[in-house]
Amino acid sequence: MKARDLLRGLPVFPDELTPFDPSHAPDSPIDLFTQWLSSAVDDGVPAPHAVTVSTVDEDGHPDARVVILKDLDERGFSFATSSESPKGRHLQGTPFAALSFFWQPVGRQVRVRGPVTPGSAEENDADFRRRHPTARALVLAGRQSDVVGGGVDAAVERELDGIEDKGSATWTVYTVAPDSVEFWQADHERRHTRLRYIRSGEGWRREILWP
Ligand SMILES: Cc1cc2nc3c(=O)[nH]c(=O)nc-3n(C[C@H](O)[C@H](O)[C@H](O)COP(=O)(O)O)c2cc1C
């Protein structure tokens, strides 16, 4: 079968879709995101905290990968990674990111854009120490996304020795402070509902987008 035929036959959304009435949405996108996240968990959406983070490199070219959302509050959406990874280096050069969540079982997408700030040394260290010992050893034993020359296991074993006393100079919690957050709810007749919040002074302006 040709890829095109295979792709055309694939359904995207489930038969039952959750209704979304933007006129009842809260004033803050953080509150709406928290509501959507909570119902995604209740509805059994797999890994609703997995999010695609897009960054741009030094040539202005985009790159994207999935990370885990670690926290969310009025400051923004936080994830953690190595500052020496490609995405960490991108964020140092261009401290802006886009986040995209796709929750297929409920036909929902959330898009976030905004400037990114690294956490304090204390925040970064606290997050690092909450990680599994092997995950910590991997951060210390090599640089994320470097080509592996060999001996990963041996390097990890070396770092595991005394791991409880070791911190990382590179593990970083990055927070995306949203300038805009768009909530997208699928509709079977393609009249998708799109509500975008735009930061405006101390609060948020809301607008409905053409599907
Ligand atoms: C479900 C999932 C969750 C992930 N979570 C993280 C994460 O929280 N932090 C991280 O650095 N990489 C995470 N990764 C790996 C990244 O997608 C990526 O491979 C890695 O961070 C290197 O990205 P970079 O080369 O663009 O810096 C995750 C991958 C998947 C599939």
The ligand as an SDF file (V2000), in Angstrom:
LIG
                    3D

 31 33  0  0  0  0  0  0  0  0999 V2000
    8.0370   11.2040   26.1200 C   0  0  0  0  0  0  0  0  0  0  0  0
    9.4180   11.8260   26.1120 C   0  0  0  0  0  0  0  0  0  0  0  0
    9.8030   12.6030   27.1890 C   0  0  0  0  0  0  0  0  0  0  0  0
   11.0590   13.2190   27.2130 C   0  0  0  0  0  0  0  0  0  0  0  0
   11.3760   14.0400   28.2570 N   0  0  0  0  0  0  0  0  0  0  0  0
   12.5480   14.7130   28.2490 C   0  0  0  0  0  0  0  0  0  0  0  0
   12.8380   15.6820   29.2680 C   0  0  0  0  0  0  0  0  0  0  0  0
   12.0140   15.9580   30.1650 O   0  0  0  0  0  0  0  0  0  0  0  0
   14.0360   16.3120   29.2110 N   0  0  0  0  0  0  0  0  0  0  0  0
   14.9490   16.0580   28.2220 C   0  0  0  0  0  0  0  0  0  0  0  0
   16.0210   16.6550   28.2410 O   0  0  0  0  0  0  0  0  0  0  0  0
   14.6880   15.1850   27.2340 N   0  0  0  0  0  0  0  0  0  0  0  0
   13.5050   14.5070   27.2070 C   0  0  0  0  0  0  0  0  0  0  0  0
   13.2150   13.6230   26.1910 N   0  0  0  0  0  0  0  0  0  0  0  0
   14.2100   13.4400   25.1160 C   0  0  0  0  0  0  0  0  0  0  0  0
   14.1110   14.5980   24.1050 C   0  0  0  0  0  0  0  0  0  0  0  0
   12.9950   14.3920   23.2480 O   0  0  0  0  0  0  0  0  0  0  0  0
   15.3750   14.7520   23.2470 C   0  0  0  0  0  0  0  0  0  0  0  0
   15.6590   13.5350   22.5910 O   0  0  0  0  0  0  0  0  0  0  0  0
   16.5980   15.1790   24.0620 C   0  0  0  0  0  0  0  0  0  0  0  0
   16.2500   16.0860   25.0880 O   0  0  0  0  0  0  0  0  0  0  0  0
   17.6610   15.8040   23.1640 C   0  0  0  0  0  0  0  0  0  0  0  0
   17.1190   16.9470   22.5440 O   0  0  0  0  0  0  0  0  0  0  0  0
   18.0540   18.0680   21.8470 P   0  0  0  0  0  0  0  0  0  0  0  0
   19.1360   17.3280   21.1130 O   0  0  0  0  0  0  0  0  0  0  0  0
   17.1230   18.7960   20.9150 O   0  0  0  0  0  0  0  0  0  0  0  0
   18.5830   18.9630   22.9270 O   0  0  0  0  0  0  0  0  0  0  0  0
   11.9660   13.0070   26.1400 C   0  0  0  0  0  0  0  0  0  0  0  0
   11.5720   12.2200   25.0570 C   0  0  0  0  0  0  0  0  0  0  0  0
   10.3150   11.6560   25.0420 C   0  0  0  0  0  0  0  0  0  0  0  0
    9.8980   10.8410   23.8410 C   0  0  0  0  0  0  0  0  0  0  0  0
  1  2  1  0
  2  3  1  0
  2 30  2  0
  3  4  2  0
  4  5  1  0
  4 28  1  0
  5  6  2  0
  6  7  1  0
  6 13  1  0
  7  8  2  0
  7  9  1  0
  9 10  1  0
 10 11  2  0
 10 12  1  0
 12 13  2  0
 13 14  1  0
 14 15  1  0
 14 28  1  0
 15 16  1  0
 16 17  1  0
 16 18  1  0
 18 19  1  0
 18 20  1  0
 20 21  1  0
 20 22  1  0
 22 23  1  0
 23 24  1  0
 24 25  2  0
 24 26  1  0
 24 27  1  0
 28 29  2  0
 29 30  1  0
 30 31  1  0
M  END
$$$$
